[in-house]
Amino acid sequence: MTHNPDPARQRGFRTRAVHAGHGLDPATGAHATPIYATSTFGYGSAERGARLFAGEEQGYFYSRLTNPTVRAFEEKVASLEGLPDAVAFASGMGAVSAVCLTLLKPGDELIFIAPLYGGTTGFLTEVAAKFGVTVHEAADETAAEALCGPRTRLIWVETPTNPALNIVDLARVSRMARACGALSVADNTFSSPYLTRPAEHGVDVVMHSATKYLGGHGDAIGGVLAGPADLLAELRGVGL
Ligand SMILES: *Cc1c(COP(=O)(O)O)cnc(C)c1O
């Protein structure tokens, strides 16, 4: 359950791609990760159930929050991205909406460098804007820098962009976010952590539509956010 970043990080990327988040199933010894097709888990006792719900004890109790199969995926993505933790979602758009609805409040400003995936642009300009968030579209890094201010909460980029394949300077984006006290989010779907690890350029939160290259076979829909543990704990508590 607890992700231990350090030993995994010291391994090479290909080793982490195989082994991170992966171990023998403690219940059965199965060496392939079982698909836990269950919504809930037994608590053992009412007291333990109360501790699990209060967050005083770590464990599985409701699969919308996580379950052993999902957790293996989350740990693998966190390790591949070189970030402390990850939270999985039913889709990439689930991840986009959760991070926005958890972190943004009325009066906040968000800057995105266009173009983005159409669903993300639609969510930001039509949904986030409805909740009193000012959404700025910037044509490039220079335009984004000019828009940064004390109310900027998130700077959202995608690189390479889907489908135009524009490349964004992640180091410059993370510097501008830090300078105005905002968080940077990079949609890394099209690059995958094999080619780009945005956290190595100072980006705070990395998002994927796992439906694309992470899934790789066109047979599953999913999304994931990797980032700092405190931020993801807030997300798990509020946005899921
Ligand atoms: C597909 C995609 C999304 C949305 O993900 P879904 O899994 O379809 O919800 C977000 N960003 C990018 C770059 C995508 O390609």
The ligand as an SDF file (V2000), in Angstrom:
LIG
                    3D

 15 15  0  0  0  0  0  0  0  0999 V2000
   -7.1310   11.1790  -24.8810 C   0  0  0  0  0  0  0  0  0  0  0  0
   -6.4930   12.3070  -24.2090 C   0  0  0  0  0  0  0  0  0  0  0  0
   -7.0350   12.8800  -23.0460 C   0  0  0  0  0  0  0  0  0  0  0  0
   -8.3540   12.4400  -22.4440 C   0  0  0  0  0  0  0  0  0  0  0  0
   -8.2580   11.1280  -21.9740 O   0  0  0  0  0  0  0  0  0  0  0  0
   -9.4740   10.0660  -21.9540 P   0  0  0  0  0  0  0  0  0  0  0  0
   -8.8300    8.8390  -21.3970 O   0  0  0  0  0  0  0  0  0  0  0  0
   -9.9800    9.9270  -23.3490 O   0  0  0  0  0  0  0  0  0  0  0  0
  -10.5210   10.6370  -21.0460 O   0  0  0  0  0  0  0  0  0  0  0  0
   -6.3370   13.9020  -22.4310 C   0  0  0  0  0  0  0  0  0  0  0  0
   -5.1850   14.3580  -22.9300 N   0  0  0  0  0  0  0  0  0  0  0  0
   -4.6310   13.8450  -24.0610 C   0  0  0  0  0  0  0  0  0  0  0  0
   -3.3500   14.4000  -24.5600 C   0  0  0  0  0  0  0  0  0  0  0  0
   -5.2650   12.8020  -24.7370 C   0  0  0  0  0  0  0  0  0  0  0  0
   -4.7080   12.3140  -25.8570 O   0  0  0  0  0  0  0  0  0  0  0  0
  1  2  1  0
  2  3  1  0
  2 14  2  0
  3  4  1  0
  3 10  2  0
  4  5  1  0
  5  6  1  0
  6  7  2  0
  6  8  1  0
  6  9  1  0
 10 11  1  0
 11 12  2  0
 12 13  1  0
 12 14  1  0
 14 15  1  0
M  END
$$$$
